Amino acid sequence: MKKTFKANNISCINCANLIKGSLEDDFGEIEVNLDASPKEVTLEIPNEEIEAKFKYEMKDLGYSVIED
């Protein structure tokens, strides 16, 4: 299921490229919406285990996912 996460600290195309370059091998295609505020990251999340791993990896890169 495609899921969109809001994230802190994403400010430019370089941030988006870092996220994509670091995580697309593990999570598949990732879209980063730089026009949204806060910025949005969209990808295919098949289950809660993958979602938890994605959030951990994002935080490890310095971009914490905003919990609703």
PDB file of N, CA, C, O and CB in Angstrom:
ATOM      1  N   MET A   1       0.843  -1.175   0.000  1.00  0.00           N
ATOM      2  CA  MET A   1       0.000   0.000   0.000  1.00  0.00           C
ATOM      3  C   MET A   1       0.892   1.243   0.000  1.00  0.00           C
ATOM      4  O   MET A   1       1.832   1.339   0.789  1.00  0.00           O
ATOM      5  CB  MET A   1      -0.961  -0.005   1.221  1.00  0.00           C
ATOM      6  N   LYS A   2       0.594   2.186  -0.883  1.00  0.00           N
ATOM      7  CA  LYS A   2       1.348   3.452  -0.894  1.00  0.00           C
ATOM      8  C   LYS A   2       1.003   4.254   0.351  1.00  0.00           C
ATOM      9  O   LYS A   2      -0.164   4.381   0.721  1.00  0.00           O
ATOM     10  CB  LYS A   2       1.039   4.282  -2.180  1.00  0.00           C
ATOM     11  N   LYS A   3       2.031   4.791   0.988  1.00  0.00           N
ATOM     12  CA  LYS A   3       1.817   5.555   2.205  1.00  0.00           C
ATOM     13  C   LYS A   3       2.686   6.807   2.157  1.00  0.00           C
ATOM     14  O   LYS A   3       3.819   6.774   1.676  1.00  0.00           O
ATOM     15  CB  LYS A   3       2.134   4.701   3.465  1.00  0.00           C
ATOM     16  N   THR A   4       2.138   7.914   2.664  1.00  0.00           N
ATOM     17  CA  THR A   4       2.867   9.185   2.692  1.00  0.00           C
ATOM     18  C   THR A   4       3.167   9.554   4.135  1.00  0.00           C
ATOM     19  O   THR A   4       2.293   9.521   5.002  1.00  0.00           O
ATOM     20  CB  THR A   4       2.056  10.315   1.993  1.00  0.00           C
ATOM     21  N   PHE A   5       4.426   9.905   4.369  1.00  0.00           N
ATOM     22  CA  PHE A   5       4.879  10.311   5.700  1.00  0.00           C
ATOM     23  C   PHE A   5       5.332  11.759   5.637  1.00  0.00           C
ATOM     24  O   PHE A   5       5.967  12.169   4.666  1.00  0.00           O
ATOM     25  CB  PHE A   5       6.030   9.392   6.215  1.00  0.00           C
ATOM     26  N   LYS A   6       5.013  12.531   6.659  1.00  0.00           N
ATOM     27  CA  LYS A   6       5.545  13.882   6.794  1.00  0.00           C
ATOM     28  C   LYS A   6       6.853  13.761   7.569  1.00  0.00           C
ATOM     29  O   LYS A   6       6.962  12.954   8.493  1.00  0.00           O
ATOM     30  CB  LYS A   6       4.520  14.852   7.520  1.00  0.00           C
ATOM     31  N   ALA A   7       7.846  14.567   7.188  1.00  0.00           N
ATOM     32  CA  ALA A   7       9.157  14.431   7.818  1.00  0.00           C
ATOM     33  C   ALA A   7       9.790  15.793   8.088  1.00  0.00           C
ATOM     34  O   ALA A   7       9.590  16.753   7.343  1.00  0.00           O
ATOM     35  CB  ALA A   7      10.080  13.592   6.939  1.00  0.00           C
ATOM     36  N   ASN A   8      10.554  15.850   9.167  1.00  0.00           N
ATOM     37  CA  ASN A   8      11.290  17.055   9.549  1.00  0.00           C
ATOM     38  C   ASN A   8      12.647  17.099   8.857  1.00  0.00           C
ATOM     39  O   ASN A   8      13.189  16.070   8.451  1.00  0.00           O
ATOM     40  CB  ASN A   8      11.471  17.117  11.073  1.00  0.00           C
ATOM     41  N   ASN A   9      13.184  18.307   8.730  1.00  0.00           N
ATOM     42  CA  ASN A   9      14.561  18.572   8.295  1.00  0.00           C
ATOM     43  C   ASN A   9      14.830  18.369   6.811  1.00  0.00           C
ATOM     44  O   ASN A   9      15.975  18.524   6.385  1.00  0.00           O
ATOM     45  CB  ASN A   9      15.478  17.710   9.055  1.00  0.00           C
ATOM     46  N   ILE A  10      13.833  18.030   6.010  1.00  0.00           N
ATOM     47  CA  ILE A  10      14.045  17.945   4.560  1.00  0.00           C
ATOM     48  C   ILE A  10      13.872  19.354   4.008  1.00  0.00           C
ATOM     49  O   ILE A  10      12.803  19.950   4.139  1.00  0.00           O
ATOM     50  CB  ILE A  10      13.039  16.921   3.869  1.00  0.00           C
ATOM     51  N   SER A  11      14.930  19.890   3.389  1.00  0.00           N
ATOM     52  CA  SER A  11      14.852  21.287   2.971  1.00  0.00           C
ATOM     53  C   SER A  11      15.102  21.518   1.481  1.00  0.00           C
ATOM     54  O   SER A  11      14.712  22.555   0.944  1.00  0.00           O
ATOM     55  CB  SER A  11      15.829  22.084   3.753  1.00  0.00           C
ATOM     56  N   CYS A  12      15.746  20.564   0.810  1.00  0.00           N
ATOM     57  CA  CYS A  12      16.125  20.844  -0.579  1.00  0.00           C
ATOM     58  C   CYS A  12      16.249  19.558  -1.388  1.00  0.00           C
ATOM     59  O   CYS A  12      16.052  18.460  -0.867  1.00  0.00           O
ATOM     60  CB  CYS A  12      17.446  21.621  -0.625  1.00  0.00           C
ATOM     61  N   ILE A  13      16.576  19.708  -2.660  1.00  0.00           N
ATOM     62  CA  ILE A  13      16.722  18.564  -3.559  1.00  0.00           C
ATOM     63  C   ILE A  13      17.856  17.649  -3.109  1.00  0.00           C
ATOM     64  O   ILE A  13      17.796  16.440  -3.334  1.00  0.00           O
ATOM     65  CB  ILE A  13      16.972  19.042  -4.991  1.00  0.00           C
ATOM     66  N   ASN A  14      18.885  18.204  -2.478  1.00  0.00           N
ATOM     67  CA  ASN A  14      19.983  17.361  -1.992  1.00  0.00           C
ATOM     68  C   ASN A  14      19.496  16.411  -0.903  1.00  0.00           C
ATOM     69  O   ASN A  14      19.919  15.256  -0.849  1.00  0.00           O
ATOM     70  CB  ASN A  14      21.135  18.231  -1.458  1.00  0.00           C
ATOM     71  N   CYS A  15      18.604  16.899  -0.031  1.00  0.00           N
ATOM     72  CA  CYS A  15      18.013  16.046   1.006  1.00  0.00           C
ATOM     73  C   CYS A  15      17.208  14.926   0.344  1.00  0.00           C
ATOM     74  O   CYS A  15      17.322  13.760   0.720  1.00  0.00           O
ATOM     75  CB  CYS A  15      17.106  16.881   1.967  1.00  0.00           C
ATOM     76  N   ALA A  16      16.395  15.296  -0.645  1.00  0.00           N
ATOM     77  CA  ALA A  16      15.572  14.314  -1.351  1.00  0.00           C
ATOM     78  C   ALA A  16      16.454  13.270  -2.024  1.00  0.00           C
ATOM     79  O   ALA A  16      16.150  12.078  -1.970  1.00  0.00           O
ATOM     80  CB  ALA A  16      14.672  15.006  -2.395  1.00  0.00           C
ATOM     81  N   ASN A  17      17.537  13.699  -2.653  1.00  0.00           N
ATOM     82  CA  ASN A  17      18.440  12.769  -3.326  1.00  0.00           C
ATOM     83  C   ASN A  17      19.144  11.843  -2.332  1.00  0.00           C
ATOM     84  O   ASN A  17      19.368  10.671  -2.634  1.00  0.00           O
ATOM     85  CB  ASN A  17      19.474  13.541  -4.142  1.00  0.00           C
ATOM     86  N   LEU A  18      19.492  12.354  -1.161  1.00  0.00           N
ATOM     87  CA  LEU A  18      20.117  11.526  -0.130  1.00  0.00           C
ATOM     88  C   LEU A  18      19.148  10.434   0.327  1.00  0.00           C
ATOM     89  O   LEU A  18      19.531   9.271   0.457  1.00  0.00           O
ATOM     90  CB  LEU A  18      20.560  12.394   1.074  1.00  0.00           C
ATOM     91  N   ILE A  19      17.899  10.813   0.567  1.00  0.00           N
ATOM     92  CA  ILE A  19      16.887   9.842   0.998  1.00  0.00           C
ATOM     93  C   ILE A  19      16.706   8.768  -0.076  1.00  0.00           C
ATOM     94  O   ILE A  19      16.727   7.573   0.219  1.00  0.00           O
ATOM     95  CB  ILE A  19      15.534  10.548   1.293  1.00  0.00           C
ATOM     96  N   LYS A  20      16.529   9.204  -1.315  1.00  0.00           N
ATOM     97  CA  LYS A  20      16.327   8.251  -2.405  1.00  0.00           C
ATOM     98  C   LYS A  20      17.549   7.353  -2.589  1.00  0.00           C
ATOM     99  O   LYS A  20      17.417   6.133  -2.689  1.00  0.00           O
ATOM    100  CB  LYS A  20      16.020   8.994  -3.708  1.00  0.00           C
ATOM    101  N   GLY A  21      18.721   7.950  -2.633  1.00  0.00           N
ATOM    102  CA  GLY A  21      19.947   7.180  -2.852  1.00  0.00           C
ATOM    103  C   GLY A  21      20.236   6.196  -1.736  1.00  0.00           C
ATOM    104  O   GLY A  21      20.774   5.116  -1.981  1.00  0.00           O
ATOM    105  N   SER A  22      19.886   6.557  -0.521  1.00  0.00           N
ATOM    106  CA  SER A  22      20.168   5.704   0.631  1.00  0.00           C
ATOM    107  C   SER A  22      19.132   4.608   0.835  1.00  0.00           C
ATOM    108  O   SER A  22      19.466   3.522   1.308  1.00  0.00           O
ATOM    109  CB  SER A  22      20.254   6.541   1.869  1.00  0.00           C
ATOM    110  N   LEU A  23      17.881   4.879   0.485  1.00  0.00           N
ATOM    111  CA  LEU A  23      16.798   3.975   0.878  1.00  0.00           C
ATOM    112  C   LEU A  23      16.097   3.233  -0.258  1.00  0.00           C
ATOM    113  O   LEU A  23      15.405   2.250   0.004  1.00  0.00           O
ATOM    114  CB  LEU A  23      15.794   4.740   1.616  1.00  0.00           C
ATOM    115  N   GLU A  24      16.250   3.665  -1.503  1.00  0.00           N
ATOM    116  CA  GLU A  24      15.502   3.021  -2.584  1.00  0.00           C
ATOM    117  C   GLU A  24      15.905   1.562  -2.806  1.00  0.00           C
ATOM    118  O   GLU A  24      15.076   0.765  -3.246  1.00  0.00           O
ATOM    119  CB  GLU A  24      15.695   3.795  -3.865  1.00  0.00           C
ATOM    120  N   ASP A  25      17.148   1.194  -2.516  1.00  0.00           N
ATOM    121  CA  ASP A  25      17.541  -0.207  -2.665  1.00  0.00           C
ATOM    122  C   ASP A  25      16.750  -1.109  -1.719  1.00  0.00           C
ATOM    123  O   ASP A  25      16.422  -2.244  -2.065  1.00  0.00           O
ATOM    124  CB  ASP A  25      19.044  -0.367  -2.410  1.00  0.00           C
ATOM    125  N   ASP A  26      16.448  -0.602  -0.530  1.00  0.00           N
ATOM    126  CA  ASP A  26      15.713  -1.396   0.466  1.00  0.00           C
ATOM    127  C   ASP A  26      14.202  -1.266   0.340  1.00  0.00           C
ATOM    128  O   ASP A  26      13.476  -2.219   0.623  1.00  0.00           O
ATOM    129  CB  ASP A  26      16.130  -0.986   1.855  1.00  0.00           C
ATOM    130  N   PHE A  27      13.716  -0.099  -0.082  1.00  0.00           N
ATOM    131  CA  PHE A  27      12.282   0.182  -0.015  1.00  0.00           C
ATOM    132  C   PHE A  27      11.611   0.419  -1.364  1.00  0.00           C
ATOM    133  O   PHE A  27      10.403   0.651  -1.409  1.00  0.00           O
ATOM    134  CB  PHE A  27      12.060   1.367   0.840  1.00  0.00           C
ATOM    135  N   GLY A  28      12.357   0.366  -2.459  1.00  0.00           N
ATOM    136  CA  GLY A  28      11.767   0.613  -3.768  1.00  0.00           C
ATOM    137  C   GLY A  28      11.654   2.105  -4.048  1.00  0.00           C
ATOM    138  O   GLY A  28      12.280   2.922  -3.372  1.00  0.00           O
ATOM    139  N   GLU A  29      10.857   2.452  -5.042  1.00  0.00           N
ATOM    140  CA  GLU A  29      10.738   3.845  -5.479  1.00  0.00           C
ATOM    141  C   GLU A  29      10.210   4.736  -4.354  1.00  0.00           C
ATOM    142  O   GLU A  29       9.227   4.409  -3.690  1.00  0.00           O
ATOM    143  CB  GLU A  29       9.815   3.941  -6.702  1.00  0.00           C
ATOM    144  N   ILE A  30      10.879   5.856  -4.160  1.00  0.00           N
ATOM    145  CA  ILE A  30      10.497   6.829  -3.134  1.00  0.00           C
ATOM    146  C   ILE A  30      10.277   8.175  -3.808  1.00  0.00           C
ATOM    147  O   ILE A  30      11.102   8.624  -4.603  1.00  0.00           O
ATOM    148  CB  ILE A  30      11.586   6.936  -2.012  1.00  0.00           C
ATOM    149  N   GLU A  31       9.149   8.818  -3.482  1.00  0.00           N
ATOM    150  CA  GLU A  31       8.858  10.163  -3.973  1.00  0.00           C
ATOM    151  C   GLU A  31       8.983  11.135  -2.804  1.00  0.00           C
ATOM    152  O   GLU A  31       8.489  10.867  -1.709  1.00  0.00           O
ATOM    153  CB  GLU A  31       7.431  10.239  -4.622  1.00  0.00           C
ATOM    154  N   VAL A  32       9.644  12.265  -3.043  1.00  0.00           N
ATOM    155  CA  VAL A  32       9.772  13.299  -2.018  1.00  0.00           C
ATOM    156  C   VAL A  32       9.109  14.566  -2.550  1.00  0.00           C
ATOM    157  O   VAL A  32       9.513  15.097  -3.585  1.00  0.00           O
ATOM    158  CB  VAL A  32      11.281  13.558  -1.643  1.00  0.00           C
ATOM    159  N   ASN A  33       8.095  15.047  -1.841  1.00  0.00           N
ATOM    160  CA  ASN A  33       7.377  16.263  -2.236  1.00  0.00           C
ATOM    161  C   ASN A  33       7.989  17.447  -1.485  1.00  0.00           C
ATOM    162  O   ASN A  33       7.758  17.632  -0.290  1.00  0.00           O
ATOM    163  CB  ASN A  33       5.834  16.140  -1.939  1.00  0.00           C
ATOM    164  N   LEU A  34       8.780  18.248  -2.220  1.00  0.00           N
ATOM    165  CA  LEU A  34       9.432  19.408  -1.616  1.00  0.00           C
ATOM    166  C   LEU A  34       8.517  20.623  -1.557  1.00  0.00           C
ATOM    167  O   LEU A  34       8.863  21.628  -0.936  1.00  0.00           O
ATOM    168  CB  LEU A  34      10.687  19.755  -2.385  1.00  0.00           C
ATOM    169  N   ASP A  35       7.343  20.543  -2.200  1.00  0.00           N
ATOM    170  CA  ASP A  35       6.401  21.662  -2.198  1.00  0.00           C
ATOM    171  C   ASP A  35       5.504  21.655  -0.960  1.00  0.00           C
ATOM    172  O   ASP A  35       4.938  22.687  -0.598  1.00  0.00           O
ATOM    173  CB  ASP A  35       5.543  21.623  -3.455  1.00  0.00           C
ATOM    174  N   ALA A  36       5.373  20.515  -0.320  1.00  0.00           N
ATOM    175  CA  ALA A  36       4.521  20.405   0.876  1.00  0.00           C
ATOM    176  C   ALA A  36       5.255  20.968   2.087  1.00  0.00           C
ATOM    177  O   ALA A  36       6.483  21.056   2.107  1.00  0.00           O
ATOM    178  CB  ALA A  36       4.110  18.925   1.132  1.00  0.00           C
ATOM    179  N   SER A  37       4.483  21.343   3.085  1.00  0.00           N
ATOM    180  CA  SER A  37       5.075  21.809   4.339  1.00  0.00           C
ATOM    181  C   SER A  37       4.284  21.223   5.501  1.00  0.00           C
ATOM    182  O   SER A  37       3.125  21.602   5.672  1.00  0.00           O
ATOM    183  CB  SER A  37       5.096  23.369   4.412  1.00  0.00           C
ATOM    184  N   PRO A  38       4.834  20.328   6.304  1.00  0.00           N
ATOM    185  CA  PRO A  38       6.195  19.779   6.181  1.00  0.00           C
ATOM    186  C   PRO A  38       6.332  18.878   4.951  1.00  0.00           C
ATOM    187  O   PRO A  38       5.339  18.432   4.376  1.00  0.00           O
ATOM    188  CB  PRO A  38       6.565  18.989   7.446  1.00  0.00           C
ATOM    189  N   LYS A  39       7.578  18.624   4.565  1.00  0.00           N
ATOM    190  CA  LYS A  39       7.853  17.830   3.371  1.00  0.00           C
ATOM    191  C   LYS A  39       7.270  16.425   3.514  1.00  0.00           C
ATOM    192  O   LYS A  39       7.146  15.904   4.623  1.00  0.00           O
ATOM    193  CB  LYS A  39       9.367  17.757   3.110  1.00  0.00           C
ATOM    194  N   GLU A  40       6.913  15.814   2.371  1.00  0.00           N
ATOM    195  CA  GLU A  40       6.281  14.506   2.371  1.00  0.00           C
ATOM    196  C   GLU A  40       7.119  13.491   1.599  1.00  0.00           C
ATOM    197  O   GLU A  40       7.689  13.793   0.551  1.00  0.00           O
ATOM    198  CB  GLU A  40       4.881  14.596   1.775  1.00  0.00           C
ATOM    199  N   VAL A  41       7.175  12.280   2.148  1.00  0.00           N
ATOM    200  CA  VAL A  41       7.886  11.170   1.522  1.00  0.00           C
ATOM    201  C   VAL A  41       6.868  10.058   1.292  1.00  0.00           C
ATOM    202  O   VAL A  41       6.212   9.608   2.231  1.00  0.00           O
ATOM    203  CB  VAL A  41       9.096  10.674   2.410  1.00  0.00           C
ATOM    204  N   THR A  42       6.737   9.612   0.031  1.00  0.00           N
ATOM    205  CA  THR A  42       5.745   8.600  -0.317  1.00  0.00           C
ATOM    206  C   THR A  42       6.444   7.367  -0.874  1.00  0.00           C
ATOM    207  O   THR A  42       7.341   7.472  -1.711  1.00  0.00           O
ATOM    208  CB  THR A  42       4.727   9.156  -1.338  1.00  0.00           C
ATOM    209  N   LEU A  43       6.023   6.198  -0.400  1.00  0.00           N
ATOM    210  CA  LEU A  43       6.573   4.939  -0.878  1.00  0.00           C
ATOM    211  C   LEU A  43       5.601   3.803  -0.585  1.00  0.00           C
ATOM    212  O   LEU A  43       4.609   3.973   0.123  1.00  0.00           O
ATOM    213  CB  LEU A  43       7.944   4.661  -0.232  1.00  0.00           C
ATOM    214  N   GLU A  44       5.913   2.654  -1.143  1.00  0.00           N
ATOM    215  CA  GLU A  44       5.100   1.451  -0.951  1.00  0.00           C
ATOM    216  C   GLU A  44       5.490   0.817   0.389  1.00  0.00           C
ATOM    217  O   GLU A  44       6.652   0.469   0.602  1.00  0.00           O
ATOM    218  CB  GLU A  44       5.295   0.431  -2.141  1.00  0.00           C
ATOM    219  N   ILE A  45       4.510   0.669   1.290  1.00  0.00           N
ATOM    220  CA  ILE A  45       4.743   0.062   2.610  1.00  0.00           C
ATOM    221  C   ILE A  45       3.829  -1.166   2.724  1.00  0.00           C
ATOM    222  O   ILE A  45       2.623  -1.014   2.920  1.00  0.00           O
ATOM    223  CB  ILE A  45       4.464   1.100   3.789  1.00  0.00           C
ATOM    224  N   PRO A  46       4.384  -2.380   2.603  1.00  0.00           N
ATOM    225  CA  PRO A  46       3.539  -3.573   2.622  1.00  0.00           C
ATOM    226  C   PRO A  46       3.056  -3.998   4.012  1.00  0.00           C
ATOM    227  O   PRO A  46       2.008  -4.632   4.132  1.00  0.00           O
ATOM    228  CB  PRO A  46       4.281  -4.701   2.008  1.00  0.00           C
ATOM    229  N   ASN A  47       3.812  -3.653   5.067  1.00  0.00           N
ATOM    230  CA  ASN A  47       3.419  -4.087   6.411  1.00  0.00           C
ATOM    231  C   ASN A  47       4.051  -3.208   7.484  1.00  0.00           C
ATOM    232  O   ASN A  47       4.897  -2.364   7.189  1.00  0.00           O
ATOM    233  CB  ASN A  47       3.813  -5.550   6.636  1.00  0.00           C
ATOM    234  N   GLU A  48       3.633  -3.415   8.734  1.00  0.00           N
ATOM    235  CA  GLU A  48       4.107  -2.576   9.846  1.00  0.00           C
ATOM    236  C   GLU A  48       5.598  -2.745  10.113  1.00  0.00           C
ATOM    237  O   GLU A  48       6.264  -1.802  10.541  1.00  0.00           O
ATOM    238  CB  GLU A  48       3.331  -2.902  11.107  1.00  0.00           C
ATOM    239  N   GLU A  49       6.122  -3.939   9.863  1.00  0.00           N
ATOM    240  CA  GLU A  49       7.555  -4.180  10.076  1.00  0.00           C
ATOM    241  C   GLU A  49       8.392  -3.313   9.138  1.00  0.00           C
ATOM    242  O   GLU A  49       9.386  -2.717   9.553  1.00  0.00           O
ATOM    243  CB  GLU A  49       7.893  -5.673   9.863  1.00  0.00           C
ATOM    244  N   ILE A  50       7.984  -3.249   7.875  1.00  0.00           N
ATOM    245  CA  ILE A  50       8.691  -2.420   6.888  1.00  0.00           C
ATOM    246  C   ILE A  50       8.533  -0.943   7.244  1.00  0.00           C
ATOM    247  O   ILE A  50       9.478  -0.167   7.101  1.00  0.00           O
ATOM    248  CB  ILE A  50       8.158  -2.692   5.450  1.00  0.00           C
ATOM    249  N   GLU A  51       7.349  -0.551   7.704  1.00  0.00           N
ATOM    250  CA  GLU A  51       7.113   0.840   8.108  1.00  0.00           C
ATOM    251  C   GLU A  51       8.047   1.233   9.252  1.00  0.00           C
ATOM    252  O   GLU A  51       8.640   2.312   9.227  1.00  0.00           O
ATOM    253  CB  GLU A  51       5.639   1.040   8.529  1.00  0.00           C
ATOM    254  N   ALA A  52       8.177   0.372  10.241  1.00  0.00           N
ATOM    255  CA  ALA A  52       9.062   0.651  11.381  1.00  0.00           C
ATOM    256  C   ALA A  52      10.509   0.760  10.922  1.00  0.00           C
ATOM    257  O   ALA A  52      11.244   1.630  11.388  1.00  0.00           O
ATOM    258  CB  ALA A  52       8.929  -0.447  12.455  1.00  0.00           C
ATOM    259  N   LYS A  53      10.923  -0.118  10.008  1.00  0.00           N
ATOM    260  CA  LYS A  53      12.291  -0.070   9.485  1.00  0.00           C
ATOM    261  C   LYS A  53      12.523   1.234   8.720  1.00  0.00           C
ATOM    262  O   LYS A  53      13.570   1.866   8.864  1.00  0.00           O
ATOM    263  CB  LYS A  53      12.567  -1.286   8.568  1.00  0.00           C
ATOM    264  N   PHE A  54      11.534   1.632   7.903  1.00  0.00           N
ATOM    265  CA  PHE A  54      11.661   2.880   7.144  1.00  0.00           C
ATOM    266  C   PHE A  54      11.822   4.071   8.083  1.00  0.00           C
ATOM    267  O   PHE A  54      12.697   4.911   7.875  1.00  0.00           O
ATOM    268  CB  PHE A  54      10.437   3.085   6.235  1.00  0.00           C
ATOM    269  N   LYS A  55      10.982   4.150   9.114  1.00  0.00           N
ATOM    270  CA  LYS A  55      11.063   5.267  10.067  1.00  0.00           C
ATOM    271  C   LYS A  55      12.419   5.293  10.770  1.00  0.00           C
ATOM    272  O   LYS A  55      12.988   6.362  10.993  1.00  0.00           O
ATOM    273  CB  LYS A  55       9.933   5.167  11.110  1.00  0.00           C
ATOM    274  N   TYR A  56      12.934   4.110  11.119  1.00  0.00           N
ATOM    275  CA  TYR A  56      14.244   4.024  11.758  1.00  0.00           C
ATOM    276  C   TYR A  56      15.342   4.520  10.818  1.00  0.00           C
ATOM    277  O   TYR A  56      16.215   5.289  11.221  1.00  0.00           O
ATOM    278  CB  TYR A  56      14.531   2.579  12.196  1.00  0.00           C
ATOM    279  N   GLU A  57      15.290   4.073   9.565  1.00  0.00           N
ATOM    280  CA  GLU A  57      16.301   4.471   8.575  1.00  0.00           C
ATOM    281  C   GLU A  57      16.241   5.979   8.298  1.00  0.00           C
ATOM    282  O   GLU A  57      17.278   6.624   8.148  1.00  0.00           O
ATOM    283  CB  GLU A  57      16.102   3.684   7.259  1.00  0.00           C
ATOM    284  N   MET A  58      15.037   6.534   8.233  1.00  0.00           N
ATOM    285  CA  MET A  58      14.887   7.983   8.029  1.00  0.00           C
ATOM    286  C   MET A  58      15.520   8.742   9.188  1.00  0.00           C
ATOM    287  O   MET A  58      16.247   9.712   8.978  1.00  0.00           O
ATOM    288  CB  MET A  58      13.391   8.371   7.888  1.00  0.00           C
ATOM    289  N   LYS A  59      15.246   8.301  10.404  1.00  0.00           N
ATOM    290  CA  LYS A  59      15.806   8.964  11.594  1.00  0.00           C
ATOM    291  C   LYS A  59      17.325   8.861  11.588  1.00  0.00           C
ATOM    292  O   LYS A  59      18.018   9.805  11.967  1.00  0.00           O
ATOM    293  CB  LYS A  59      15.234   8.341  12.893  1.00  0.00           C
ATOM    294  N   ASP A  60      17.843   7.712  11.156  1.00  0.00           N
ATOM    295  CA  ASP A  60      19.279   7.490  11.083  1.00  0.00           C
ATOM    296  C   ASP A  60      19.935   8.473  10.105  1.00  0.00           C
ATOM    297  O   ASP A  60      21.086   8.866  10.294  1.00  0.00           O
ATOM    298  CB  ASP A  60      19.573   6.043  10.662  1.00  0.00           C
ATOM    299  N   LEU A  61      19.192   8.868   9.055  1.00  0.00           N
ATOM    300  CA  LEU A  61      19.695   9.844   8.079  1.00  0.00           C
ATOM    301  C   LEU A  61      19.550  11.285   8.588  1.00  0.00           C
ATOM    302  O   LEU A  61      20.115  12.212   8.008  1.00  0.00           O
ATOM    303  CB  LEU A  61      18.950   9.685   6.744  1.00  0.00           C
ATOM    304  N   GLY A  62      18.790  11.466   9.674  1.00  0.00           N
ATOM    305  CA  GLY A  62      18.599  12.803  10.225  1.00  0.00           C
ATOM    306  C   GLY A  62      17.259  13.438   9.866  1.00  0.00           C
ATOM    307  O   GLY A  62      17.057  14.634  10.076  1.00  0.00           O
ATOM    308  N   TYR A  63      16.343  12.628   9.323  1.00  0.00           N
ATOM    309  CA  TYR A  63      15.025  13.121   8.927  1.00  0.00           C
ATOM    310  C   TYR A  63      13.949  12.360   9.702  1.00  0.00           C
ATOM    311  O   TYR A  63      13.513  11.292   9.272  1.00  0.00           O
ATOM    312  CB  TYR A  63      14.811  12.970   7.391  1.00  0.00           C
ATOM    313  N   SER A  64      13.528  12.899  10.822  1.00  0.00           N
ATOM    314  CA  SER A  64      12.555  12.175  11.637  1.00  0.00           C
ATOM    315  C   SER A  64      11.146  12.292  11.045  1.00  0.00           C
ATOM    316  O   SER A  64      10.715  13.360  10.611  1.00  0.00           O
ATOM    317  CB  SER A  64      12.570  12.706  13.081  1.00  0.00           C
ATOM    318  N   VAL A  65      10.452  11.159  11.046  1.00  0.00           N
ATOM    319  CA  VAL A  65       9.068  11.102  10.563  1.00  0.00           C
ATOM    320  C   VAL A  65       8.164  11.682  11.649  1.00  0.00           C
ATOM    321  O   VAL A  65       8.294  11.343  12.825  1.00  0.00           O
ATOM    322  CB  VAL A  65       8.644   9.627  10.199  1.00  0.00           C
ATOM    323  N   ILE A  66       7.250  12.559  11.240  1.00  0.00           N
ATOM    324  CA  ILE A  66       6.309  13.178  12.176  1.00  0.00           C
ATOM    325  C   ILE A  66       5.149  12.217  12.381  1.00  0.00           C
ATOM    326  O   ILE A  66       4.451  11.860  11.433  1.00  0.00           O
ATOM    327  CB  ILE A  66       5.803  14.570  11.650  1.00  0.00           C
ATOM    328  N   GLU A  67       4.951  11.803  13.620  1.00  0.00           N
ATOM    329  CA  GLU A  67       3.845  10.902  13.944  1.00  0.00           C
ATOM    330  C   GLU A  67       2.560  11.702  14.067  1.00  0.00           C
ATOM    331  O   GLU A  67       2.559  12.808  14.608  1.00  0.00           O
ATOM    332  CB  GLU A  67       4.127  10.121  15.251  1.00  0.00           C
ATOM    333  N   ASP A  68       1.465  11.142  13.564  1.00  0.00           N
ATOM    334  CA  ASP A  68       0.173  11.824  13.640  1.00  0.00           C
ATOM    335  C   ASP A  68      -0.365  11.815  15.061  1.00  0.00           C
ATOM    336  O   ASP A  68      -1.446  12.346  15.316  1.00  0.00           O
ATOM    337  CB  ASP A  68      -0.837  11.169  12.694  1.00  0.00           C
TER     338      ASP A  68
END
